[in-house]
Amino acid sequence: MNEIALLKKTLSFVIIILIVGAGVVPSMSGDKPSLSVSINDDGYDFYVDDNFDSSTPGWQDTCFDSIYDAVRAADKNFKIFVYNGDYAEKISISGVKQGLRLIGESKENTIIKFPEHEQGALIDIASPGTTLNNFTIENNTAIMENDGAIRLCCNDVTISNCIIRNNLEYGIYGIDPVALKIFNCNIYNNKKGIYIFARNDLNSVNISHCKIENNTGNGIECYCEGDHDINNLIFNCSLSNNGDSPDRFGVYLQSCEQFIISNCSFCNNYDSGIFLRQSLDNKIIHCKIDGKGRQKYGMLIKLSNNNYIYNCTIFDNRKDGIYLDESEMNTIENCNITKNDGYGLYLFHLSENNNINTCNVSNENKRGGICLERSSDNNEIFDSNISNNMQNGILIRSSRYNTITRCTLEGNTEFCIKIEKDFWQFFEDEGLKIIQKIMAVLGELKVGGNDNVIYRNVFISDILGGVAFDQCRNKWWCLEKRNDTYTPWRGKTVGNYWYGYHQKGVDIDPVDDIIDGSYYIKNGRLLTGNEDKDRLFINEDEYPLKYDPRIKDWNAPDVKIIYPNGAEHLFGNVNVTWNAVDVTSNLCDVKSEKNELNISIEIFNNSQWEPLPNAINMPNSGYYIWDTMKCKDGMNYRIRINAADNSSEKNEGNDTSSDFFIINNDGPYVSRVIITDTTIDSSDFIGDRHEASIVANIIFEEVNPEDLEISADLSALGVEGATLPINMNHEVIGGYNGITATWYLPEVFCNPSNGLLEVIVTVKMKNGNNDIVSQNSGDIIADNTPPEVYITKPSVGIYLNDKIILFPFVSNIINSSIIMGRITITVRANVMDKYGISDIMWIVDGTPRLDIDEKDKLEWPFYDTIGKHTIKAVVFDNARNMNTAKITVWYFGRLI
């Protein structure tokens, strides 16, 4: 028997002797005590040790030498503890053993191995709610299809803190799992690390904090046949050196939807770090993909649409950083893609309507920065840095209707942008044109790289004539349109910024943004006087920018009204508040120009907008004092705040109140209602049978107070009907005539008992044949439910040096905790209340402890106080509801 098991048994029997000697436990007949114990949530139901035998107390009752035997004897929700050891056995957890928990002593030394001359999975799980924790699972050398270390075909399975290695087939094989959790596992040297096959929808699979490496197949592979996969996550995992041949990947998702791959690292997997095939609506965020010069692609995306790739770093891959093939409507945002042997980004063959923005595609991608080829149409590339690549920054070949804007292209060794004819376009005779059309009809070829739009970019090149190259017909400028507050549309035609370009002999207007004269794009053909002029074309930027747009602001200010924003009753001087921010572009870490905002405020009354007095082109202070006495009383007022920057673009933004508000300066107005539970002195919470007061402030100007009718609806506090105030005091409120009305309730009955209560105060005044009515309300939270409290540590069990050890049968008999060893223990209480906890008091042996720093934790030094002790936690919530929990402990100090 190993030393640890022997020590634990010895300690347990010492405790039995001590308690029996003290007369605590009745004497037991026979040579060995019975170890049959009641099942409890805090201890283990069964124990397994490969050194247990027939001499072990509880043999074949609570103690086993085989995991298989313990599982076979277990019932639902049993908890089985397995000591360190080598267990050469297959384990099958059937569907009737729901909620079974298998916990090993340590994952390095509690080892389940595959027995000789067996077939099938090493651990076969068919029981929902199964937990597997702290094991090494290895050496399944069976070669039957679907054999592996762990096979599961049920829901709500948790596999944690495990080492899964050296299996001929799968590490983990899941069939139709729901709510599968795999976390903090090391999975290596298997054929496939994790394989999940879903014949229906795949829901709530969570793989996190795992290290998956050196598997000869894929690290993680998911194949889904359903239509609505949701809530699946791969988080904070490391996947490296997976795959020993082509078509092997770190993560492979086939026909999967709504996966999130987040905060993962991929290194040196064979074909690519991540492969999406026929997969939709997935997110890949905050990942690092290091190819180490061996991995073929950083990401490979085929026939996959509407995926989102954000804030990823992808570098040093043998081919392309990201490769898209026949994939549409994907977004690649804020990614850093560098030092790949192919392209940084390669959009190939019908990869359409994709969005590439705020990316850094630079630093020696050997084939170039970005390539769009073979009918990769309608893509957008904007706000990106595409610089210092070998060959071209952007290459467009046989692709149309793409937009490239607000990008910086600098230091690429060939061209900043190159737009080429494909092979067939070089042939001009009619016979070859017919062949060309046939090929296009067959779907083999879409000729042309025409109709792309390139504007507001920065082109910088040290190569003579190497800034841009265009053999097709494209548009190197654009008419920008922007919504404007006062004029419905305004437009400005802008081209690109060509570093160092100037039109010789042209007088440049320093105020105008456009250089007088086109910038001509190199087109790769020699022009001779004998050419057919009808077929001659030259691309040009007709509106080149004289300024570098990286330091300009083309964004409208962001404006948000804070007050009043709708449904308010306004009177007197009103403090109009807002938040306005100038959202400037910060492309490529170039500092944006600083713009101060000018603020103008308008009000709408029934039919038209009018500026407020002295509220035109004000500084952006965030507030304005509005005298509503200068406005007629009415119900259909709105407010609009306009903000304009001082940039050359004159950008403007505005916000309008979300609803109408009321101006009422003449009639009465209920400005505020406050409810107070005077029993506990709280305006936030109230309880049944407490005392309460309600105070309402009522403001009026040209009104006789005798004409006012004031009442409150107190039904939420247990009083039916309209109730008159018991007291009214005349006073000045906010500079205006007013009344403070008070109601007092000696006993409250909350309706509902728990939740938000509302008291409505109404003021009426006769005005001819009509009533002028003003209402306002106050609220308070009813809480008549005591908090939940229970002490989580120590629980009923035996503790040695602040840790629970085995054989809690003695403590079950006396319903107490038995503590040995370290003098200071920690008592923790879990406290829950919907509306919050006000106070926790600890009472030890009838004496309150007042020296507690953390209310949910009691550090209790015993100092030789050997014997029985009672610990009680008394908890109060914010409504002063109370609950208690207590536990009895036996402390044996330094006897052991």
N, C-alpha and C positions, 0 to 999 in steps of 0.2 A: 504494500500500500504506500502511495507516495506521502511525503512528509507533510504537505499542506492538508490533505484529507485527514491524516492521523491527528494533526494539531486541532483541526476543527472538531473532530469527534471528541477528543480529549477535553477540550474546553466545554463542550456541551454537557458532558457527563459530570464535570466539576460543578457546573451550575445546578444540575439535578441534585447532586449530593448536598450542596449548600442549602438549597430550598427545602429538600426533605429534612435536613438537620434542623432547620428553623421551624418545621411543622407547617410549612405553607401548602405542600402538596400531599394528598393522601398517599399512604404506602401502597406499593404495587407488588402483587404476588408473582412468583416465578422468578427465573433467572434473568429474563430480559423484559424490560417494560414494553408495552404495546405502543407503537408509534402511529396508530391510526388517529388522524387529526381532522378537525373540521376545515373545510376549504375557506380561505380568506383572501381578500384582494391584495394584501400587503406581502404575504410570503409566497413560497413556492409550494405547489401541490406534490410534485414528484422530484426526485433527485437521481441523477445517473452518474456513476463513476465506474470505469472499467476495472477498478480494484474492489468494488463491492462484491460480497459473496453471501452465502447463507448465514454467516455469523454476524452480518450487519443488522443492527436494529431496523425494523421496518422492511426487511427483505421481501421483495415481490409485492409489497403493500404500498410503500411510498419510496422505496429505494430499489434501484435496478442497476444492472451492469451493462444494459443494452438500451440505446435510444429507441430502437424498434419496439422493444417490449414496453417501454414507458409510454410511447405513443399509442400502442395497441390498447393499453389499459386506461388511457386518459379519457376524460369526458370533455364536453364542450367547455371552452374558456379556461382549460387547465393551463398552468404555468409550470414548465419543466426546466430545471436547472441542470446543466451538464458540466461536470468537472473536466479539467484538462485531461487529455488522453487520446489514444488512437482508436477510432471506432470504424472497423472495416465492415460496413453493413449498408444495405439499401433501406431507405425509409420511405414509406408511403403514408401520406396523411389524407385519409378519406374524407368525403364530403360531410359526414356526420359529426366530425370533430371541429366544429366551427369555433373560431377564436383561439385556437391552440397557439401557445407561445413557447418556442424553444430558445433558451438563452444559454450560450456557452460561457465558460469562466473567462477565457481570453481567446481572441480570434487567432492568435499565433499558435496556441498549444492545444486547442480543442479541435481535433482533426477528424473529419469524416472522409474515409477512403472507400474506393470502390472494391468490393470483394471479388475474389477470383471466380472465373467461370460464370459470371452473371451478365445479363444484358439489360438494356433500358436505362432510364434516368437514375442517377444516384439518389436524388431526393425528388419525389413525385408529389406535388401538392394539388389536391382537388377540394380543399376545404376553405371556404371564405373566412377572412379575418386572421389567417395564419401569419405569425411573426417568426422570423429566423434571424437570430442576432448572435454575433461573436463566434463564428466558426471559420475553419479552413475546410474547403470542400475541393477534393482533388482526385486526379488519377482515374477518371472514367475512361477506360480504353475501349469500351464497346463501340461497335461501328454500325449499329442499326440506325436507320433514319430517325432523326429527331432525338437521338440519345444526347445526353449532356449532363452537366453537374446538377442543375435544378430545372425541372419542368413543371410548369403551373398552368392550370386551366380553370381559374376561378377568380373571384373579385377580392379586393381589399387585402392583398398580400403585401407584407413588408419584409424586405431583406436588407439588413443593415450590418455594418461593421464586420463584413465577411471578406475572406480571401478566397477567391475562386480561380483555380489554376490547374494547368497541366491536364486538361480534359480534351479528348480526341475530337469531340463535337462542340456543342455550345457550352458557354459558361452558364447563361440563364436563357431558357426558352419559354416564352409566354404565349399562350393561345387565348385570344379574346379577353385579355385582362382589362378590368376596370379598377381604378383607384390602386394601381400597382405602385409601390414606393420602393426604390432601390437607392440607398444612400450610404456614403462613406465606405464603399467597397473597393477592393483591389481585384481587378479581373484581368488575368494575363496568361499567356502561353496556352490559350485555347484555340480551337478552330475559329469560332466566332465568339466575340465577347458577350453581347446581349442580342438576342433575336426575338422580335415580337411580331406575331402574325394575327391580324384582326380580320375576321370574316365579316364583322359588323362594325359599327362605329367604335373608334378607339377614344376612350375618355379618361382623363385624370391620371395619366401615367406620369410619374415624377422620378427622374433619374438625376441625382444630385451628389456632389462632393465625391465622385468616384474617380479612380485612376484606372484607365482601361488601356492596356498596352501589350505589344508583342503578340497579339493574336494573329494567326495566319490569314484569317478572313477579315470581315468588317469588325470595327470596334463596337458600334451599335447599328443594328439594322431593324427598320420597322416597315412592314408591308401591310397596307390597309385596303380593305375592299368596301368599307362603308362610305357614306357620303357626308357625314357631319361629325368629324373628329373634333373634340374640344378639350381645352385645359390640359394639354400635354406639355411637359417641360423637361429639358435637359439643361441642368444648371451647374456651373462651377465644376465641371468635369475636365480631366486631362486625358486626351486621347493621342497616343503617340506610337509610332513604329508598328501600326497595324497593317496587315496585308503583305503577302510575299509574292504577289503576281498581279497582272492587270485586273481591273475591275474590283479592286479592294479599296475600302475607304474608311476614314475615321468614323463618320456618321453617314448612313445611307437611308434616306426616306423615300419610299416608293408609294405613290398615291396617298400621301398623308396631307392632312389639313390641320391648321391652327396649332402646330408645334411652336414652342419658343425654345431656341437654343441660345443661352445667355451665359456670359462670363466664363466661357470654356476656352481651353487652349488646345491647339492641334499642332502636332509636330511630326514630320517625316513619315506620314502615312503613304501608302504606295501610290494610289491613283489620285486621290484628293482628300483634303481635310473633311469637306462636306459635299455630298452629292444629293441634290433634289431631282427626282424624276417623277413627272406627272403629279406634282405636289403643289397645293394652293394655300395661300393665306398663312404662310409660316413667317416667323420672325427670327432673324439671326442677329443678335445684338451683343456688343461689348466682347467680341471674341478676338483671339489672337491666333493666327495661322502662320506657322513658320515651316516652310517646306524643306529647309536644310539642304537645298539643292537636289533633293531626291524625289520629293513629292511632286506629282505631275501638275496638278492644279491646286490652287487654294480652295476655290469653290467651283463646282461643276453643276450647272443648272440646265436641265433639259426638259422641254415640254412642260414647264412649270410656270405658273402665272400668279401675279398679285402677291409676291413675297416681298418682305421688307428686310433689308440688310443695313444695319446701322452701327456706326462707331466700331468698325472692325479694323484690325491691323493685319495685312496680308503681305508676305514678303518671301523672297528667296525660293520660289517654286520653279520646277524644271521647265514648265511651260507658262501658262497664263495665271495671273492672280485670280480673276473671276472669268469664267467662260459661260456664256449663255447661248443656247441653241434652241431655236423655235420656242422661245419663252417671251411672254408678254406681260406688260403692266407691273413689272417689278420695280422696286425703288431701292437704289443704292445711295446711302446718305452718310456723309461725314466719315468716310473710310480713308485709311492711309494704305496705299497700294504701291509697293516699291520693290526694286531689285529682283524682278522676276525675269526668267530667261525668255519668255514670250511677251505677249502684251500685258499691260496692267489689267485692262478690261477688254474682253473680246466678245462682241455681240455678233453672232453668226447665224445666217440662214433663218429669215423670218422672225427674228427677235425684234418685236415691234412694241411701241408705246411704253417703253421703259423710261425711268427717270433717274438720272445720275446727278447728284447735287452735293455741294460743299465737300467734295472729295479732294484728296491730294494724291494724284497719280504721277509719280515723279521718281527721280533718282535711279536712272539707269535700268528701266524696263527695256530689255534688249531689242525686242521687235517694235516697240513703240508704246505710247501711253494708252490710247483707246483706239480700237478698230471696229468699224461698223461695216459688215460685208454681207452680200447676197440677200438683198431685200430686207435688210434690218431698217425699217422705215418708222417715221413718226416718233422717234426717241427725242428726249430732251436732256441736254448736258448744260448745267449752269452752276455758277458760283464755285467753280473748281479751279485748282492749280494743277496744270498739266505741263510739267517742265522737266528739263534735264534728262529726257529719255533718249535712248539710242534710236535712231531713225526719226519717225514722225511723232509729233505730239498727238494728233488725231488723224487717222486715216479713214476715209469714207470711200467704199468701193461698191458700186451697184446698189446703192441705198438712197432713199428719197425722203423728203419731207421731215428731215431731222432739224432740230433747233439747237444752236450752240450760242450761249450768251453769258456775259458776266464772268468769263473765264480768263485766267492768266496763262499764256503759253509762251514759255521762255526757255532758251538754251537747249532745245531739242536739236539733235545733230543733223537732221535733214530739213524737214519743214515743220512749222507750227501746225498747219493744217494742210493735208494733201487729199484732194478729191480726184479720183482716177476713173477713167473709162475702164469697163471690163474688156475682156479679150474681144468680144464680138463687136464692140463699137468702133474698132479700128477699121472695119471693113465697110466701104461706102457703096459698093455696087448693089444693084437691085436683087441679084440672085442670092447673095449672102444675107440680104435683109429678109428675104422670104424664109431662109433657114433660121434666122434669128427669131422671127415671129413664131415659127413652128416650135422652137425650143421653149419660148415663153409660154405658149398654150399648153405644152406638156408639163409645165410647172418646173422645168429644169433651170430656167434662167429668167430673171427680170433685169433687163438691161438698163443702164443709166445710173448716174449719181446726181440727178438733177433735183431742183426744187428744194434744196436745203436752205435754211436761213441762218446766217451767221452775223451777229451784231453785238455791240457793246462789249467786245472782248479786248484784251490787251495782248498785242503781238510784239514779241521782242526776239530778235535774232541777230547774231553776229555774222551770219553767213550771207554773202552778197546774193540777193535775189532769192533767199531761202526762207522767206517769211511764210508765204502761202502759195499753193499750187492747185489749180483747178482746171481740169480738162472738160468739165461739163458745164451746164447752165444752172447757176445758183445765185441766191440773193444775199449780198454781203451788207445789207442794211435792213432796217425795219421801221415801220411807223408805229411807235409806241402810243397806246391809249391809256388814259388814267382817269378814273372817276373824279369829278370835281364838285364841290358843294354848290357853287353858284352858276357855273356853266355846265351843261350835261356832260359834254365830252371835250377833251382837248387832246391834241396829238402832237408828237414831235418825231421827226425822222432822224434816226441815229445810225451811224455805222460803227466802225471799230477804231481803236487807238493803235496806230502803227508807229512804234517807237522810232524816233529820228526822222519820220517822214515830214517833208515840207514841199509845197508846190513852188517851184522856182519862179521868181518874178511876180508872185501874187502878194498883194497887200492884205495881210491878215487882220481882221477886225478883232481887237482884244476882248470885246464884249461878246461877240458871237461865239457859239460853241463849235461851229463847223468850219473846217478849212475850205476855202474856195478852190475846189479842184479835186478830181477823183483820184483814188488810189487804185492802180491797175494790178490785177492779180496775175501772176505768172501762169501761163496755160500750156506750156510744154510743146508748142508747135512753132515752127519758123514760118513767118509770114512772108510771102513773095508777091510780087505784082501780078503773077499769073493765076492766083487762086480765085476760085469762084466766090465773089463777094457775098452772095446770098448764104453761103455756108460758113462764112467767117463770123466768129463770135469772140468777144473778149469780155471776161468777167471783171467787174470793177466795184469798188466801194465808193458809191457816189456821195456819201455823207460821212467822210472820216472825221473822227473826233480829234480835237486839238488838245484835249486834256486827258489825263489818265483816269478812267472811270473808277479805278480802285479806291481813289481818295474822294469820290463824290457820293452824295446821298441821293438815292432814287426811291427811298421808302417814305410813305406817308406817316406822319406822327400817329401814335396810338393814344386814343383819348377814352377815358372812362369817367362818367358822371358818378359821383358818390352820393351827393344830396343836393336838391330833392330829385328823386328818381321815379316818382309816381305814387299816387294814392295818398299823399300827405295832405294835411290841413295846414296851410301857411297863414301867418299873420305877422304884422310888424316887420322888423328887420330880420332877414333870413340870411344865414351864412351859406352861400352856394359853394360847394367844394367839388373838386375833380382831381384826377391824376392824368397828366399828359406826358408822354415820353417820346422823344425823337428817336425812332428806330432807324439807325443808320447802318449801312452795309459795312462789314468788317472783313471783307474778302481778303484772303491770303495774308492775314495778320498785318495788313496795311492800315494805319490809323485813319478812321473816317474824319471828315471835316466836322468841326464842332458847330452845331446849329442851335441857336436860341429860338424858342417858340414864341409866337405872338398869339394871344388868346382873344377871341371875340365871343360874346354871349348873346343869344337871341331867345325871345319867348314867343310862344304861339298861343293866341287867344281866339278860338272859334274858327278863324278863317285865314289868318296870315301870320308870317313871321316878322317880328320887329326887333331891332337891336335894343338892348338895355342901355340906359344912360351911362356914359363914360365906361362902356364895356367893349370897346373896339380897339384891337391891337394892344391889349394889355400885356404886361409881363406874365410869365407862367408861374404865378405865385401859389396856385392851388386853391385859392379862395376868393370870394367876392361878396361884399355885403349888399344885399338887395333889399331896398325899402319897398315892401309890397303895399304900403299905404298909398303909393302913387298909382296903383292898379285898381281897377274895378273888382269888386267881389265877383267871383264866378267859379265854375266847376271845370272848365275845359282848357286849362293851362298846361302847356308843356314847355320844356326848356331844351336848348341845343347849345353845345359848347364846341366851337371850332378852333383848331390849332393849325398854324401854318409855320413852316420852318423858313430859314433865311438862305437856303441853299440856292444854287443856280436853277434847280429844278422847281422851286417854289411848291414843294409838296404840301398837301393839306389833308387833314383828317378831322373827323367830328364824331360826337356821340349825342344821341337824343334820349331824353327821359323815357323809360320803358312804358309809362302810363300817364294819364292825366292826373293833375293834382288840383286842390281847391284853395282859393284865396278867400279868407273870411276875416275881415278886420272889424266889421260892425257888430255882427251877432255874437252870441256866446260860443265858446269853443272849449271842449274838454281837452286839455293839453297833456295830462298825465294821470294814470291810475296805478297806485302801488298797493299790493297786498302783502301783509306782514303776519307771519305766525309769531305772535308775541310770547307764546310759551317757550319757544326755542330761539326767539329773536332772529328770525330768518325771513328774508324776502325771496328766497329761492325755493324752499321746501316747506311743506305743511303736512300735518298728520291729523287723523281722527281724534276728536275730543280735545283738541288744542284750542286755545283762544286765538282770535284773529282780528286784525283791523284792516279797513280799506280806506285809503285816502285818495281823493280826486281833486286835481287843480282845474278850476274853471275860469277862463279868461273872457272878459267882455269889455266893450268900450262904450258905445252909445246905447246902453241897456239899463233899465231899472231892475235891480236884482229881485224886486218883489214879483216881477213878471215871469221869473224862471221857475220851471218845474224840474227838479233834479231827482233821479231815482237810479237804483242799481239792480241788476239782475244777479242775485246771489245764489241761484239754484245749484251752481257747481260746489257751493259750500254748505248745502243742505237747507237753504231757506227758499221757499217757493214764493213766486210773485215778485212784482216790483216793490222794492224796499226804499223808504225815504231815509235820508241821512239823520243820524242822531245829533249832529252838531255841524254848524256852518259858520266859518269865520271869514270876515271881509279882510282882504290884505292885498298888497301890491305884488303881482307875480310877473317877473320879467319886464318890469316897467309899465305894466298894464293893470287896470282894475281887475280884481279877481276874487274868487271865493275858494276856500279850502273846505270841502265837504268830507265828513268822516262817518264811517259805519263801524260798529263794534259787535263782534259775535263771541259770546262767552263759551260756546262749544260748537265745533265744526264737525260736519259729517261729509267727507269728500265724495264727490260723484263725478268721475269714477274714483275708486279707492286708490288707484295708482295711475299716474299719467298727468298730462297737462290740464290744469283747470283755468277757466277764463271767467273774469268778472267784467260785465259791460256796464258802463255808466252812461246814462242818457240825460241830455239837457234839452228841454223844449221851451219855445217862446212863441207866443201868439204874434202874428204880423198880419193884421187885417183878418181875412178869412183863412189864412194859411199858417201852418206851424213851421218855425225854423228849428231844425233838429240837428244836434251835434252829438256824436258818440265817440267814445274811445274805450279801449279795454286794457286791462292788466292781466298778467298770468302768473301762475306759480305752479310748482310741481308737487302733486300729492304722492307721498311715499309712505305706505302702511305695511310694507313687507320687510321683515327683519333681514339683515345680511346673512349670507351663508358663511360659516366658518368651520374649518376642521384643521386639526394639527397633523401635518404631513411627516414631521420628523421630530422625535422618534416615533415610529409606528409600533404596533404590537410585534415584537421580535427581539432577537438577541443581538446586541451591538458589542463589537470589540474595536477599540480605538476609533470610534466615531463611524464605523462601517458595520452594516448588518451582515451577520454570518448565518450559518445553517441551523437546522433543527429548531424552528420556532414553536415546537409542540409544547414546551414547558410554559412559554409566555402565553400561548393560547389558553392553557388551563387556568392561569391566574389572570388573563386578560390585561396584561401589563407589558411594559418594556423592561428588558434586563440589560444593564449597561455595565461594561467592564473597561478598564484601561484608561484612556485619556481622561483627565480630570474635567476638562471643559467640553461640554457637548453643545450642540446647536439645536434649538427648538424653533421650527418654522411653522407658521400658520398660513394656509391659503384662505384668503378672504375675498368674497365676491359680493358685490351689490350693484344694481343697475345704475344707481345715481351717486355712488361714491361713498367712501368710508370717512367718517369724521375722526374716530379715535379707536385705539386698541389698548387695553389694559391687561397686563400680565399679573397673575396672582400665583405665587409659589408657596405651597404649604400654608395657605390662608393669608399670606402677607403680600400686599401689592408691591410690585417692583416699579420704581419711578425713574430708574437710571438707564432707560432703554433708548438707544440712538435710532435704531431701525425698528419701526413699530411692528413689522411683520416677522421680526427675528429676535430671539432671546438668547444671548450668550450667557450660559449659566455655569459659573465655577462652583464645583461642589465642595472642594477643600475638606475631604475626609467625612463628608456628610453621608455616611454609609447607611443604607436602609431604604425605606419606602418614602416616596415623595409624590405630591400631586401638583400638576401644572395646569392652570386654567387660563384660557384666553377669553376676555370679555370685549365684544366688538360693538361699536355704535356707528350707525350711518348718519348721513347729514340731516335726517329728520329725527334723529335720536332714537330710532328703533334699535333694540339690543338683541344680541344672541351670544351664546357661550359655547365653548368646547373645552374638554379637559382630558388629560391622560395621566395614568399612574405609572411611575417608573420605580424599579428596584436598582439601586446603585451599589456596586460591590467594590468600587474604588480600586485600590492597589493590591487587593488580595490575589490578583492574577497577574 
